[in-house]
Amino acid sequence: MSTTATVNAAKRRIYVSAFSRSAYLPAVWGALRSYADTQSDLVEAYTFEQPFFLPEQAKDPVSLMEDPAVFAMSCYLWNFNKNMAACRAVKERFPDAVTVVGGPHVPDNATEFLSRHPYIDFAIHKEGEAPFSELLRALLQDEPDFASVPSLSYRDRDGKVRRNPLGGQLPRDIEVPSPWLTGLMEPSFEAARAAGYQPTVLWETNRGCPYSCTFCDWGSANQSKIRKFDEDRLHAEIDYFTEQNVSAILCADANFGILPRDVGLAEHLVRNKQESGFPGKFVTSYAKNANDRIVQISSMFALNGMSNGTILAMQSGTADVLEQVKRSNMPAKNYEKLAAAFRERGVEAYTEVIVGLPHETPETFARGLCRMLEMGIHDDIMIYECVLLPNSEMGSAAHREKYQLDTITRTYLPDDVEEVEVVVGHSTMAREDWVRMYLFGAVLQSLHNRGITRQLAIYLHTEGILGYEDFYRSLADAALADTSTVLGKAVDRARALLWEYIESPTVPNEGKVASQPDMMESLARWVPDKESWLIYEWCWAYVQNELDRFYEDLRGHLETAGVKIDERLEELLRYQRASVFTVAESGSSRVELFSHDWTSYFRAPAEGLHPGVHVTSFQPPEARMR
């Protein structure tokens, strides 16, 4: 046996689990080890074994351990139950092993948490590097003094849960050695590739979030003030990721683009992409109140194939709702300017909305979504369910009582053990209202965002014939009332699925459509390799399957709504149909002759519609599913 092996055998083994929804490289393991490696007493006493991060390792990580002294788990929505199962198994097989949990899923008040999970010895709150190292140091003592370890919850000798004051936060200028540049992550790259995964890294350029949105735990988890990693280190890491042919970087910043230096980081990423093809994609959360810097950065990524566009995170279009969740959005005029700036650059702009926030109603929800169309955001409105996070203010007992939150708990994905708690009712929203709001969003997304009625809606709104809200609310209401139409059939099946989701724990949070064999069977010929469909995507596909009949229904709906179908509107309906390609039509372009310049009109509706013979070529759009 070599000397190195003898030394390592005498050291206490530390195992860390960092499971995610895919094989993201375990940055948390690298961060914990990089910090611990700066302290000679810990290096002498402990050895960090290679982390568990591959999905297949989650099935039985205990079988991969040998005499663990410490088992540490980074916990969040996507791995908490897997980690708890592993923790129980570790205690059963290795009762002397010390078990430690950290991450955003550890509640600030750990008394009930530790009571519910007796196999957990210690819980670390907030940032973990320094507290974890201090805990390791305390464990080396014959009579450990856990009271001196910052940000730690534990049971004392009498079994009472103790919570130490928060502390050990890294300074404003974070100077911990980079786990990427010191070679610590090399074995993880090799393990991911050997298992057939393209390397995807989790990357931090700063920590902290100055916002305090009640639905989010980000500001709470990072203690608000922004702290920065060394800029030279970050540029070196970009080159390292390029050398490693990283397929995607998932930037873990709460507000990328909030600092002026982020422009330089983005330029470096794009330059490397142009020169070598790597990194492939860059995914991040941009600064909440977007500005010209965000336009510059996100446009660079989009125009160089590193993202699909940019996200203007609004969460709600209702001022009162935003006030309740402590979210301060920019004035509408600013969003209009940003949307226009992205259009000028040829970059798609999306917005994110949460269905089910406190004080929202079906009326305010519909009005808020249509207000976003008025701002010029037509490419996509991404609607998410309101999920209660353990350390978010909205998840607190006080907020649950204040807003009378009505929730359901469902598995995150089909055949998964992870769970999420979803708001489906509150003081101004019954469950019936939640379903109606969800379906209105699905109608808007499937018809407007996917282009089936977008040009028609823009024209009707611009010309003062029928505003966005009146148009889409009337369409949604008609679909809910009449299931004989194409849209009515799609919405009726989606409505049944949503009620099953509310009433039955067998329907998962994601993959609702995938849990319904009849819905998946009807979609098999559309995108056969797509395993999970969002409800609005299914509605879109259903309408596309009966597209000509849908447009016949639409004509009748317009007449019922009092819209006169004159020669110009007749031509627009033909233009609208020509711009939409079914799956069967997606392999070829088409050319149509019109007596008005509709293409120029939709580039700049405010400039008006100009008559004259125009030959228009239509190209099938690239498939865009998320």
Beta strands, then each sheet from edge to edge (+ up, - down):
strand 1: 12-17
strand 2: 46-48
strand 3: 68-74
strand 4: 98-102
strand 5: 122-124
strand 6: 152-155
strand 7: 161-163
strand 8: 173-174
strand 9: 200-203
strand 10: 206-207
strand 11: 227-229
strand 12: 248-251
strand 13: 281-283
strand 14: 310-315
strand 15: 349-355
strand 16: 380-385
strand 17: 406-411
strand 18: 419-425
strand 19: 590-596
strand 20: 611-618
sheet 1: 2+ 1+ 3+ 4+ 5+ 6- 7+
sheet 2: 8+ 11+ 10-
sheet 3: 9+ 12+ 13+
sheet 4: 14+ 15+ 16+
sheet 5: 17+ 18-
sheet 6: 19+ 20-
end
